[in-house]
Each structure stands twice: as structure tokens, then as C-alpha cells.
């Protein structure tokens, strides 16, 4: 009897344990499927269903005639999910044959501990197809786009470039990135157990908004000519670099801007950063005698002189503890003011500036925008350096009057010259002509109205004087065959970082044409040419670029030519 009782007790105990176990299992199932159901459902959905960005099309950059300067092309990025790659060594070997990359580097990526790694970014559709045909587990394709610059080096420093993530990094690509980039969309994508997207189940939550195209004021033909002539001039003169611009003197539209040496934008990551700088906007320098345009402008407007005012020009002029001289002999001791500027007499210009006064000269420097940004639509503009009037020394007036002790950009010189060309107003230089939305709608750029600096009569007198520079002064090599022009040469010593100046020069020519009815201004600057004078190295480049530009724009040639090419002088 006792044996049977013991057996029943064991059976009851076993049943109890079983019931408890079943209860625990039931509770666990209830906990997982009911209490914590939402949590685990969320984890499962997170693994299976993920949000991803939908990239918009980046807008194109066009020149004024619709020529494509920058466009985004279809591309793919190759990625790997390392834990799904069955044989990393064999996969790396196969991939390296297509991607033309080091096998060992690919193998290291395939063996990396993470769940995602890029193997190659922005490959062509043809390469992507070859990768897909390999059928390697754990290797996937991600649709992407690659920025392409079909004109290569044309306007390279102006256009700039984008990075690997299609974000503008320099130039107009950076300036107008918010316009070009568009707005990213969002979609939900389901993935299978291997981490591959399941086709046909993508849910677009927010569609992407494509970027807008921008049409620039640049003229590709004039741009090409400017780059061609800058390159040739740099090589011929032995200069370190050269830069220049061509601008409509009435509207401020920049038709061309260039730096030599240039580079192929498609290879931007292979060139030194200093070559990618758009020097006419981002760099400032002491301009030398070309700034006599401003001194003449102020003196004419304030009626200190007229073009015919006679000024005695001695051999030297002592001011404080410094003796000023001319860089080359003057034809005579008594010069008209027009001859002072035409022959670029430092002494004659200084004596005129003394009669003008430092307050008036300082006021015109400010009115012309020197020491301030022009407002051009380009990142990193250099305002130059102008001392406040309270910091002028006894020699500041004479040195600034002849273009030393002040720094300006090539673009600022273009704005200054434009005021002489257009009748006395300050233009706002710009690159943007219009924005074009994906539907074809256009929004044109309207530049701010120009401020008047000098009267139309003052501007006409200044143009006459600058025309004399080319007719019989230091700028005769700027003369053209079909058009009259006017301008000013400049030769400036470069400051020494340790103080003072060193035996290195920047040569400049800034001019306008046709001088009887100006349409364009152009500025050419050469850094450390073997022949230092702007009239000898920068003026001929100006002549070739300007004549081509006017003919290209079908400007009627000058009816009566006053410029000649039979006389060459220095400065």
C-alpha cells in the first residue's frame, strides 16, 4: 500500500512540475505575444523595413547661350554587407578585376566587422552592370549620381565642384548649392533576410524635389579666348600666374573670368588647392599705377584739374622722409594732366592728389567700394585692405594716389573701370542670369541699381584721358585693329612679408572699349612676369581678348580710329 502511495505522489509531483512548466511557457508566450508584442514587432519592422532618402536630381549649370557647363549623370555606388560575403578572398579577386582596384584593399573591406561598407563610389552604369553579373552574395548596388563637367577646364575656378555626396564645395557650385541641390525625398524599403531590398515594395513617403538649373552670364566663347590668351601670356612672360575678367560695363554681367594655370574640374581632387582659387575675386594685391584711374576720377569730379591743366613735374618730390620719383623719364617737365596719366607720372599724380586732399581721396575710395566687397555672387570675396583715414601717415596720400599702400581685387578694378565706361555709376558684378525650375519656369536675376560716383561729364573727361594712355602713353600695346579703347597700365612691387617691398612685380592693364561708346571692360593681371611693366605684358593680352569679345558680340567697329600700334613705351 505504501508503495502505491509513493508512486502516486511521484506522479502528482511530476504532473505539478509539468503544469508549472506549461504555465511558465504559457506566461512566456503571453508576455512575448501580448505584453511585449509591440516592442518585438517594432524590432522586426526595424530590421525588415527601413527609411531611406530619395536623392533629387542636381540642377545643371549653363552658360548664357544654354551650353552645359555642369550636369549630373547616372552612377552607382558599390557596397558590401561583410557578414553575408561567403568567401572574401575570392570575392575581392573578382571585384578587383572589374573595379581596377587593389585586391588586398577590397578584401580588407569585405572582412571588416561592420554591417555596411562602400567598395567604390560613383561608378558608371556599365561597371555596375558588370558587378551585378558577378552575382556575389553580400555585394549590392546603390543608385547614385556623379557630377560631370563636359567642358573640362572651361571656367574651372568659377564653376567650382561638388564632393562625393553631391554637395557644393567651391565656386558657384557652393554659392548656389541650395538652388542646385533640390530637396531630398523619403521612402520606406523592405529588406529580406539577406539584407537585400525586396523589389516592388518600396513606399514613397515624400517625393524628392529636383534642383533648379542656373544659367550664368558667362559666354563660353569669350571665356575660352580669355583662358587661351592668359595661358599664352603666362608662358611667354614667365609669370607665376595670370588672371583676368571681361564684364559688361552697364549691367555688371561677367562674361568671362579666368585664372592661369587652370585645371580639369573633373579631376579637381588631383590638383593643388591653390590652383582652384578664383583669384580675381578671392585675392587682393597692391595695384600700382592702374589705381591712378581713381585719383584722376576724383580730381576731375572735384574740379581740381581738367585734362588740359598743366602740371610741373620735377625729377623728384620729397614728402616727409621719403623721396618720390617717376619710374621712367617724362618727355618734358610741364605736362597736361592728360599727359600725366598717359605717361603714368607718379610725381604729377601725387601733386594732383595733394591739391585734392586726403579727405576727398578717401571719400572716393569708399564711394568706389574699395575696402568692401562688391557683392558679387561668389563665395570668399576679398574686400581688399584700405587704411582708415585716421591711420594715414604723412606718406599715405602720395602712396595711395599711385596705387601702393592699398590692396584691391581684380574684380574691384573692373568695377572701378566700369564706372568710367558707363558714365559714372557703380555696377554690381554678377554671374547669375536666371534660375530655371524643373517645369521650365524661369526667374531672372535683377541686379541692384548702381550708385552714381561721378557725373557723365566727369566720366567723359576720364575716358578721354584713358584713351590718351593707349594713343600715345604707356598703354599703346593695348590698341586694337577695329576698335578704339582706353585704359591704364599698372606695375606694382609686391610687399615683403617681413616688411617693405621686394624685387617682384604684378603687372596690370584695366581698360574699356569701344571708347566712344563703351560696351565692355576687361582687366588682365600677371603675377611676377619676367618683364614687369603692365604696358608690355598685360596690355597685349587685353588687346587680343577685347577685340575678339567685341567682334563675337557683333559690336560695330569704331568709325574713326584714334589708337595706333606704332609706338611702344614702358610702364
Secondary structure per residue as TSV (DSSP state, phi and psi in degrees):
chain	resnum	aa	ss	phi	psi
A	1	X	-	360.0	-42.0
A	2	X	H	-65.1	-32.5
A	3	X	H	-67.1	-42.0
A	4	X	H	-65.0	-38.5
A	5	X	H	-63.8	-41.1
A	6	X	H	-63.2	-40.2
A	7	X	H	-64.8	-43.2
A	8	X	H	-62.6	-36.8
A	9	X	H	-64.2	-40.3
A	10	X	H	-66.4	-39.7
A	11	X	H	-63.8	-42.8
A	12	X	H	-63.7	-39.0
A	13	X	H	-64.5	-43.9
A	14	X	H	-62.5	-41.8
A	15	X	H	-63.7	-39.6
A	16	X	H	-62.7	-45.7
A	17	X	H	-59.6	-42.8
A	18	X	H	-62.5	-43.8
A	19	X	H	-63.5	-41.5
A	20	X	H	-61.4	-44.9
A	21	X	H	-60.4	-44.6
A	22	X	H	-63.8	-35.6
A	23	X	H	-65.1	-42.2
A	24	X	H	-63.6	-41.8
A	25	X	H	-63.0	-43.8
A	26	X	H	-61.8	-42.2
A	27	X	H	-62.9	-41.2
A	28	X	H	-63.1	-42.4
A	29	X	H	-63.3	-41.9
A	30	X	H	-63.2	-40.7
A	31	X	I	-63.1	-44.8
A	32	X	I	-73.4	-42.2
A	33	X	I	-89.8	-19.0
A	34	X	I	-119.0	-59.7
A	35	X	I	-63.7	-48.7
A	36	X	T	-105.5	19.7
A	37	X	H	-60.7	-44.6
A	38	X	H	-63.0	-38.1
A	39	X	H	-63.3	-49.6
A	40	X	H	-72.5	-28.4
A	41	X	H	-64.2	-40.5
A	42	X	H	-64.4	-41.0
A	43	X	H	-63.6	-43.2
A	44	X	H	-63.4	-43.4
A	45	X	H	-66.7	-34.5
A	46	X	H	-64.3	-36.4
A	47	X	H	-75.5	-35.0
A	48	X	H	-92.2	-34.2
A	49	X	E	-123.4	118.1
A	50	X	E	-128.7	150.8
A	51	X	E	-87.2	140.6
A	52	X	E	-139.0	151.1
A	53	X	E	-77.8	144.1
A	54	X	E	-106.1	113.3
A	55	X	-	-76.7	132.8
A	56	X	-	-78.7	164.7
A	57	X	-	-77.8	129.0
A	58	X	-	-76.1	136.6
A	59	X	-	-64.4	156.5
A	60	X	-	-84.8	159.3
A	61	X	E	-112.5	125.5
A	62	X	E	-120.1	154.1
A	63	X	-	-84.3	-177.8
A	64	X	T	-64.1	-22.7
A	65	X	T	-99.9	7.9
A	66	X	-	90.4	5.0
A	67	X	-	-69.3	132.9
A	68	X	E	-76.8	124.4
A	69	X	E	-105.7	-25.6
A	70	X	E	-151.8	135.5
A	71	X	E	-149.4	150.5
A	72	X	E	-99.2	129.2
A	73	X	E	-111.1	155.2
A	74	X	E	-62.1	136.1
A	75	X	E	-150.5	172.7
A	76	X	E	-138.3	147.6
A	77	X	E	-107.8	136.1
A	78	X	E	-96.1	127.2
A	79	X	E	-130.2	167.1
A	80	X	E	-133.7	147.0
A	81	X	-	-106.1	93.5
A	82	X	G	-51.9	-39.1
A	83	X	G	-71.9	-10.5
A	84	X	G	-96.2	-8.2
A	85	X	-	-80.2	117.1
A	86	X	S	-74.5	-40.2
A	87	X	-	-133.7	93.6
A	88	X	H	-62.2	-37.9
A	89	X	H	-65.6	-46.8
A	90	X	H	-69.4	-39.6
A	91	X	H	-62.0	-42.5
A	92	X	H	-62.0	-39.4
A	93	X	H	-63.6	-44.1
A	94	X	H	-68.4	-42.0
A	95	X	H	-65.8	-38.2
A	96	X	H	-64.6	-27.9
A	97	X	H	-67.5	-34.2
A	98	X	H	-87.5	-44.5
A	99	X	H	-82.4	-8.8
A	100	X	-	55.7	37.2
A	101	X	-	-115.2	165.3
A	102	X	-	-61.6	127.5
A	103	X	H	-60.8	-42.1
A	104	X	H	-63.3	-39.5
A	105	X	H	-65.6	-40.0
A	106	X	H	-64.8	-41.0
A	107	X	H	-63.8	-39.4
A	108	X	H	-62.1	-40.0
A	109	X	H	-66.1	-39.5
A	110	X	H	-69.5	-22.1
A	111	X	T	-97.9	6.7
A	112	X	-	-68.8	152.8
A	113	X	S	-75.3	-18.3
A	114	X	S	-72.0	174.0
A	115	X	S	-95.5	-2.2
A	116	X	-	-154.8	135.5
A	117	X	E	-153.6	135.4
A	118	X	E	-77.5	135.3
A	119	X	E	-97.3	-35.8
A	120	X	E	-159.4	136.8
A	121	X	E	-104.2	141.4
A	122	X	E	58.4	54.8
A	123	X	E	-88.9	162.4
A	124	X	-	-71.1	158.9
A	125	X	H	-57.4	-34.3
A	126	X	H	-65.0	-43.3
A	127	X	H	-65.4	-40.9
A	128	X	H	-60.2	-39.3
A	129	X	H	-65.1	-39.3
A	130	X	H	-62.8	-40.1
A	131	X	H	-64.5	-43.1
A	132	X	H	-63.5	-37.6
A	133	X	H	-66.0	-21.6
A	134	X	H	-67.4	-28.9
A	135	X	-	62.0	36.2
A	136	X	-	-80.8	123.1
A	137	X	T	-58.7	136.8
A	138	X	T	88.1	-2.3
A	139	X	E	-106.1	127.2
A	140	X	E	-130.4	169.1
A	141	X	E	-117.9	139.2
A	142	X	E	-122.4	122.3
A	143	X	E	-65.7	136.3
A	144	X	E	-146.1	-172.9
A	145	X	E	-142.8	154.7
A	146	X	E	-128.4	131.9
A	147	X	E	-74.7	133.1
A	148	X	E	-129.9	137.4
A	149	X	-	-115.4	93.8
A	150	X	T	-63.6	-21.9
A	151	X	T	-92.8	6.2
A	152	X	T	65.4	-106.4
A	153	X	T	-91.8	-1.4
A	154	X	T	-63.9	120.5
A	155	X	T	56.4	35.6
A	156	X	H	-56.1	-49.7
A	157	X	H	-69.0	-23.9
A	158	X	H	-80.1	-49.4
A	159	X	H	-66.9	-41.8
A	160	X	-	78.4	-156.3
A	161	X	-	-158.6	168.5
A	162	X	B	-113.4	158.7
A	163	X	-	-86.9	-172.1
A	164	X	T	-61.8	-27.3
A	165	X	T	-96.4	19.5
A	166	X	S	61.9	31.6
A	167	X	-	-107.6	132.5
A	168	X	B	-61.0	132.0
A	169	X	-	-111.9	-22.4
A	170	X	S	-157.6	168.0
A	171	X	H	59.3	-151.5
A	172	X	H	-69.3	-23.2
A	173	X	H	-61.3	-34.7
A	174	X	H	-81.2	-45.8
A	175	X	H	-56.3	-44.3
A	176	X	T	-108.1	26.1
A	177	X	H	-57.3	-43.4
A	178	X	H	-60.4	-30.0
A	179	X	H	-80.3	-44.5
A	180	X	H	-74.2	-33.8
A	181	X	H	-71.1	-32.4
A	182	X	-	74.6	-163.4
A	183	X	B	-125.5	130.5
A	184	X	-	-68.7	145.8
A	185	X	E	-97.7	-173.2
A	186	X	E	-144.0	140.4
A	187	X	E	-142.1	153.1
A	188	X	E	-99.0	130.2
A	189	X	E	-123.0	134.1
A	190	X	E	-96.6	138.5
A	191	X	B	-117.3	148.0
A	192	X	-	-85.6	-176.1
A	193	X	T	-63.9	-21.0
A	194	X	T	-90.1	1.5
A	195	X	S	82.5	13.7
A	196	X	-	-95.0	141.4
A	197	X	B	-61.8	139.3
A	198	X	-	-87.0	117.6
A	199	X	T	-61.8	142.8
A	200	X	T	83.5	2.1
A	201	X	-	-118.5	16.0
A	202	X	-	-72.4	132.8
A	203	X	E	-113.4	110.5
A	204	X	E	-76.2	115.7
A	205	X	E	-88.9	-44.0
A	206	X	E	-140.1	114.7
A	207	X	-	-69.0	147.5
A	208	X	-	-72.4	153.8
A	209	X	B	-110.6	115.2
A	210	X	-	-63.5	151.1
A	211	X	-	-70.9	163.7
A	212	X	-	-90.8	148.6
A	213	X	E	-77.9	151.4
A	214	X	E	-122.4	134.9
A	215	X	E	-106.6	126.7
A	216	X	E	-95.3	166.1
A	217	X	S	-79.2	-10.7
A	218	X	-	-61.2	139.4
A	219	X	-	-107.5	114.5
A	220	X	H	-59.5	-34.7
A	221	X	H	-68.3	-45.7
A	222	X	H	-67.9	-38.8
A	223	X	H	-59.5	-44.9
A	224	X	H	-62.4	-43.2
A	225	X	H	-63.6	-43.2
A	226	X	H	-61.0	-45.8
A	227	X	H	-64.5	-41.3
A	228	X	H	-60.6	-46.8
A	229	X	H	-73.8	-34.8
A	230	X	H	-62.8	-45.0
A	231	X	H	-60.3	-46.8
A	232	X	H	-63.6	-41.0
A	233	X	H	-67.9	-40.6
A	234	X	H	-61.0	-43.8
A	235	X	H	-66.8	-42.3
A	236	X	H	-69.9	-36.6
A	237	X	H	-90.4	-10.7
A	238	X	T	72.5	18.4
A	239	X	-	-69.6	154.8
A	240	X	S	-68.3	-39.6
A	241	X	E	-161.9	169.8
A	242	X	E	-144.5	153.8
A	243	X	E	-147.7	160.7
A	244	X	E	-171.0	172.6
A	245	X	E	-152.9	156.6
A	246	X	E	-128.7	129.1
A	247	X	E	-139.3	143.4
A	248	X	E	-70.2	121.8
A	249	X	T	-73.8	-15.0
A	250	X	T	-95.4	-37.9
A	251	X	T	-103.8	-17.9
A	252	X	-	81.1	5.1
A	253	X	B	-66.4	126.5
A	254	X	E	-88.1	111.3
A	255	X	E	-84.2	-25.2
A	256	X	E	-160.6	144.9
A	257	X	E	-152.7	131.7
A	258	X	E	-150.5	161.7
A	259	X	E	-135.0	138.5
A	260	X	E	-120.0	129.4
A	261	X	S	-76.1	153.7
A	262	X	-	-106.0	-166.9
A	263	X	-	-158.3	160.3
A	264	X	-	-79.6	118.8
A	265	X	G	-61.6	-30.3
A	266	X	G	-63.7	-17.0
A	267	X	G	-115.7	30.7
A	268	X	G	-57.5	-32.0
A	269	X	G	-76.6	-0.6
A	270	X	G	-109.3	4.9
A	271	X	S	-115.6	152.8
A	272	X	-	-61.5	140.5
A	273	X	G	-56.5	-33.2
A	274	X	G	-65.5	-24.5
A	275	X	G	-74.6	-24.5
A	276	X	G	-81.8	-4.6
A	277	X	-	-72.8	135.5
A	278	X	-	-88.1	82.5
A	279	X	H	-54.5	-38.2
A	280	X	H	-59.5	-21.4
A	281	X	H	-105.1	-40.7
A	282	X	H	-92.0	-14.4
A	283	X	-	-113.2	145.2
A	284	X	-	-125.2	151.5
A	285	X	B	-152.0	163.5
A	286	X	-	-77.0	118.2
A	287	X	-	-80.4	-21.1
A	288	X	G	73.6	-149.4
A	289	X	G	-62.7	-17.6
A	290	X	G	-61.8	-23.0
A	291	X	G	-77.0	-5.2
A	292	X	H	-63.6	-16.6
A	293	X	H	-55.9	-44.6
A	294	X	H	-68.9	-42.9
A	295	X	H	-61.6	-41.2
A	296	X	H	-66.7	-41.7
A	297	X	H	-57.2	-50.3
A	298	X	H	-64.7	-42.0
A	299	X	H	-68.7	-37.4
A	300	X	H	-68.8	-44.8
A	301	X	H	-65.2	-37.4
A	302	X	T	-85.0	5.1
A	303	X	T	58.4	31.5
A	304	X	S	-71.4	-35.3
A	305	X	-	-141.5	165.9
A	306	X	-	-120.4	169.9
A	307	X	T	-56.2	-28.5
A	308	X	T	-94.0	-2.0
A	309	X	-	-59.3	129.8
A	310	X	E	-89.5	132.6
A	311	X	E	-126.3	128.9
A	312	X	E	-79.1	129.7
A	313	X	-	-117.6	96.9
A	314	X	-	-72.6	175.9
A	315	X	S	-68.1	-34.4
A	316	X	E	-148.2	160.8
A	317	X	E	-138.1	117.2
A	318	X	E	-90.2	123.0
A	319	X	E	-131.5	119.7
A	320	X	T	55.2	-126.9
A	321	X	T	-101.9	18.8
A	322	X	E	-123.6	137.7
A	323	X	E	-103.5	118.9
A	324	X	E	-94.4	140.2
A	325	X	E	-137.0	170.1
A	326	X	-	-88.7	150.9
A	327	X	S	-74.9	-18.0
A	328	X	S	-150.7	159.0
A	329	X	-	-64.0	141.0
A	330	X	-	-85.9	152.7
A	331	X	S	-66.9	-23.2
A	332	X	-	-160.6	170.4
A	333	X	S	-84.9	-25.4
A	334	X	E	-109.0	115.1
A	335	X	E	-120.5	143.9
A	336	X	E	-70.0	161.5
A	337	X	H	-61.6	-35.6
A	338	X	H	-60.6	-39.4
A	339	X	H	-72.0	-33.1
A	340	X	H	-57.4	-47.9
A	341	X	H	-73.5	-40.5
A	342	X	H	-60.2	-41.4
A	343	X	T	-93.9	3.2
A	344	X	T	55.1	52.3
A	345	X	-	-77.8	118.9
A	346	X	H	-64.1	-44.6
A	347	X	H	-65.9	-44.5
A	348	X	H	-62.5	-38.4
A	349	X	H	-68.5	-41.1
A	350	X	H	-65.0	-42.5
A	351	X	H	-63.0	-37.5
A	352	X	H	-65.2	-42.8
A	353	X	H	-64.2	-34.8
A	354	X	H	-63.3	-38.8
A	355	X	H	-70.1	-32.5
A	356	X	H	-69.1	-45.5
A	357	X	-	97.9	149.3
A	358	X	H	-68.8	-32.3
A	359	X	H	-64.5	-45.5
A	360	X	H	-67.1	-42.5
A	361	X	H	-61.9	-42.9
A	362	X	H	-62.4	-38.4
A	363	X	H	-65.4	-38.9
A	364	X	H	-73.7	-32.3
A	365	X	H	-58.6	-44.1
A	366	X	H	-68.3	-41.9
A	367	X	H	-63.3	-33.0
A	368	X	T	-82.0	-4.6
A	369	X	T	85.6	11.9
A	370	X	T	-73.2	138.3
A	371	X	T	88.0	-0.5
A	372	X	S	-133.5	158.0
A	373	X	-	-71.3	150.4
A	374	X	-	-78.0	-18.2
A	375	X	-	89.4	12.1
A	376	X	-	-59.5	146.4
A	377	X	S	-81.8	73.5
A	378	X	S	-154.9	135.7
A	379	X	T	-73.6	148.2
A	380	X	T	77.3	29.0
A	381	X	-	-65.5	137.1
A	382	X	-	-93.3	121.9
A	383	X	-	-77.5	-8.1
A	384	X	-	80.8	-172.0
A	385	X	B	-138.1	119.4
A	386	X	-	-128.6	125.6
A	387	X	-	-69.4	139.6
A	388	X	-	-64.7	149.5
A	389	X	G	-56.4	-31.7
A	390	X	G	-70.5	-11.9
A	391	X	G	-105.2	5.0
A	392	X	-	-71.8	136.9
A	393	X	-	-94.4	-175.4
A	394	X	T	-64.7	-24.4
A	395	X	T	-101.5	2.6
A	396	X	H	-66.3	-44.9
A	397	X	H	-56.5	-53.0
A	398	X	H	-65.5	-38.0
A	399	X	H	-71.1	-42.0
A	400	X	H	-67.2	-35.9
A	401	X	H	-59.7	-28.7
A	402	X	T	-107.1	14.4
A	403	X	T	88.1	20.3
A	404	X	-	-117.1	158.0
A	405	X	S	74.2	16.5
A	406	X	-	-149.4	142.8
A	407	X	B	-122.6	141.2
A	408	X	B	-139.0	166.4
A	409	X	-	-97.6	161.8
A	410	X	H	-59.7	-38.0
A	411	X	H	-64.3	-39.6
A	412	X	H	-63.1	-36.8
A	413	X	H	-64.7	-35.7
A	414	X	H	-63.9	-40.9
A	415	X	H	-66.4	-40.5
A	416	X	H	-61.9	-46.1
A	417	X	H	-66.2	-35.1
A	418	X	H	-62.8	-34.4
A	419	X	H	-64.0	-37.1
A	420	X	H	-69.0	-33.9
A	421	X	H	-77.0	-38.3
A	422	X	T	-95.9	5.8
A	423	X	T	102.7	9.9
A	424	X	S	114.4	10.7
A	425	X	E	-109.4	152.7
A	426	X	E	-91.9	121.7
A	427	X	-	-92.4	158.3
A	428	X	-	-102.2	112.0
A	429	X	-	-68.4	146.0
A	430	X	B	-156.7	156.7
A	431	X	-	-103.5	-28.1
A	432	X	E	-81.7	129.8
A	433	X	E	-100.1	-48.2
A	434	X	E	-161.7	160.2
A	435	X	E	-105.7	143.5
A	436	X	E	-125.5	119.4
A	437	X	-	-82.2	165.9
A	438	X	T	-57.1	-25.0
A	439	X	T	-85.3	-4.0
A	440	X	S	99.8	-3.6
A	441	X	-	-69.5	146.3
A	442	X	E	-120.3	144.7
A	443	X	E	-130.9	109.4
A	444	X	E	-80.0	150.0
A	445	X	-	-83.6	131.0
A	446	X	-	-115.2	104.1
A	447	X	-	-67.3	152.7
A	448	X	-	-64.6	149.0
A	449	X	-	-64.4	144.3
A	450	X	-	-78.3	147.3
A	451	X	E	-91.1	139.2
A	452	X	E	-77.1	131.4
A	453	X	-	-103.9	-46.8
A	454	X	S	-135.4	166.4
A	455	X	-	-74.2	164.8
A	456	X	H	-63.5	-36.5
A	457	X	H	-65.6	-41.6
A	458	X	H	-63.5	-40.7
A	459	X	H	-65.5	-38.5
A	460	X	H	-64.5	-41.0
A	461	X	H	-63.9	-40.2
A	462	X	H	-65.1	-41.3
A	463	X	H	-62.7	-38.9
A	464	X	H	-59.9	-44.9
A	465	X	H	-64.7	-42.8
A	466	X	H	-68.7	-27.8
A	467	X	H	-67.9	-34.8
A	468	X	H	-65.3	-30.9
A	469	X	H	-57.1	-40.1
A	470	X	H	-83.9	-32.9
A	471	X	H	-69.5	-43.6
A	472	X	H	-146.8	9.6
A	473	X	S	-109.0	-140.3
A	474	X	T	-80.5	-7.4
A	475	X	T	-113.0	28.9
A	476	X	G	-61.9	-26.0
A	477	X	G	-75.5	-2.7
A	478	X	G	-85.7	-10.2
A	479	X	-	-60.3	147.1
A	480	X	-	-117.4	165.8
A	481	X	S	-76.0	-41.7
A	482	X	S	-103.6	-18.6
A	483	X	-	-130.2	145.7
A	484	X	-	-79.4	146.6
A	485	X	E	-140.9	169.4
A	486	X	E	-142.9	153.7
A	487	X	E	176.2	-170.6
A	488	X	E	-144.6	138.2
A	489	X	E	-88.2	161.1
A	490	X	E	-152.8	136.8
A	491	X	E	-135.7	114.6
A	492	X	E	-126.3	133.8
A	493	X	E	-70.4	145.5
A	494	X	E	-87.3	137.2
A	495	X	E	-63.5	147.2
A	496	X	-	-92.2	128.2
A	497	X	T	-53.6	-26.9
A	498	X	T	-87.7	-1.2
A	499	X	S	120.4	145.2
A	500	X	S	76.0	-153.3
A	501	X	E	-127.7	159.9
A	502	X	E	-122.5	166.3
A	503	X	E	-78.2	64.8
A	504	X	E	-144.6	143.1
A	505	X	E	-130.7	154.9
A	506	X	E	-115.8	125.5
A	507	X	E	-105.2	136.3
A	508	X	E	-138.6	148.2
A	509	X	E	-137.1	128.1
A	510	X	E	-121.3	128.1
A	511	X	E	-151.4	176.5
A	512	X	E	-140.6	157.0
A	513	X	E	-165.4	157.0
A	514	X	S	-65.6	143.5
A	515	X	T	-68.9	-23.8
A	516	X	T	-80.3	-22.2
A	517	X	S	-153.9	76.9
A	518	X	-	-58.9	139.9
A	519	X	-	-119.7	-40.7
A	520	X	E	-128.9	154.4
A	521	X	E	-121.8	152.9
A	522	X	E	-144.6	146.4
A	523	X	E	-131.8	131.9
A	524	X	E	-122.3	130.4
A	525	X	E	-130.2	133.1
A	526	X	E	-123.8	130.2
A	527	X	E	-96.7	113.8
A	528	X	S	56.8	55.9
A	529	X	-	-72.7	158.3
A	530	X	S	-63.2	-41.1
A	531	X	S	-96.8	115.8
A	532	X	-	-78.8	-19.4
A	533	X	-	-77.6	130.9
A	534	X	H	-61.8	-33.6
A	535	X	H	-67.2	-23.0
A	536	X	H	-96.4	-29.2
A	537	X	H	-114.3	-38.0
A	538	X	H	-86.0	-35.9
A	539	X	H	-61.9	-43.7
A	540	X	H	-62.0	-36.8
A	541	X	H	-63.6	-44.5
A	542	X	H	-55.1	-46.8
A	543	X	H	-57.7	-47.8
A	544	X	H	-68.2	-42.4
A	545	X	H	-68.2	-45.1
A	546	X	H	-66.7	-43.4
A	547	X	H	-63.1	-42.7
A	548	X	H	-60.6	-45.0
A	549	X	H	-61.9	-44.4
A	550	X	H	-66.5	-41.2
A	551	X	H	-65.0	-41.7
A	552	X	H	-60.5	-36.5
A	553	X	T	-86.2	3.4
A	554	X	T	60.0	40.1
A	555	X	-	-76.5	134.3
A	556	X	-	-65.0	130.9
A	557	X	-	-61.1	156.9
A	558	X	-	-63.4	133.2
A	559	X	S	-71.9	-38.3
A	560	X	S	-124.3	111.3
A	561	X	-	-79.8	131.6
A	562	X	-	-115.8	-20.4
A	563	X	-	-81.9	145.1
A	564	X	-	-130.7	164.7
A	565	X	S	-116.3	17.5
A	566	X	S	-96.1	9.6
A	567	X	-	-140.0	129.8
A	568	X	-	-127.7	122.1
A	569	X	-	-127.8	169.2
A	570	X	-	-91.9	171.5
A	571	X	-	120.3	360.0
